[in-house]
Amino acid sequence: MPATPPSGPTTGRARNLAQTVVAYVKEQVAANKLAPGDKLPTESELMRELGVSRTVVREGISRLQAGEVIETRHGIGSFVLEPRRERLDVEMVPATTVEDLLAILELRISLETESAGLAAQRAQPKDITRIRAALNAIETASRNGGDSAAADLEFHVSIARATGNRYFVDILTQMGSALIPRNRIDSAGIAKSDPKVYVALVNQEHESILDAIARNEADAARAAMRMHLSNSRERLRKAADRAKTVKR
């Protein structure tokens, strides 16, 4: 059995042993046993697994936080972060007009249709759980009259993450607010729809995407994603045409 290091204040030995905790977590991430967004084992579980003291575990956690490998949420636990990478040389200007939105939707149709198909082929149970959590967050925010843009972005990024191809994730996260620009433009208002009806319709489309991915049906997932984004584009295109007609 592994020797238990002395407890108490952080000693030089504890600081050295803390590297064991750092190395263990990094190895788990490299082997994809811990993916971005996953929760780390508890302090007690790490103590048992590695045969170290609580002091050592906490020192290791502190180092992982400093290295931006994990983030700790008070009262919840520590979670794996996306690895730091060089940013793609893409300048994304946040959408401020209907024309901007239409252009972004054209890009998203080509990119996210294939993302959904690959996700259906490769998604693990934890990916489905993550996508479902994002969809639930959209519905909760909408029901409470809040802004669901962040949850909507997480829904699409979670699908990208399920592909196992980090470049899909990189592109979508770098596009950021330009991808789901509801904080700049009232999509429901532009579409002349009751906000609750509009969100319910969009969420039905989201459900279709998730259902196809969960069933591992790649063609159905591609079709559902293409339909969702094409519907969004068509709704906004018609709204833009109506607005032009009113101005004349």
Secondary structure, 3 states (H helix, E strand, C coil): CCCCCCCCCCCHHHHHHHHHHHHHHHHHHHCCCCCCCCECCCHHHHHHHHCCCHHHHHHHHHHHHHCCCEEEECCCEEEECCCCCCCCCCCCCCCCCHHHHHHHHHHHHHHHHHHHHHHHHHCCHHHHHHHHHHHHHHHHHHHCCCCCHHHHHHHHHHHHHHCCCHHHHHHHHHHHHHCCHHHCCCHHHHCCCCHHHHHHHHHHHHHHHHHHHHCCCHHHHHHHHHHHHHHHHHHHHHHHHHHHHHHC
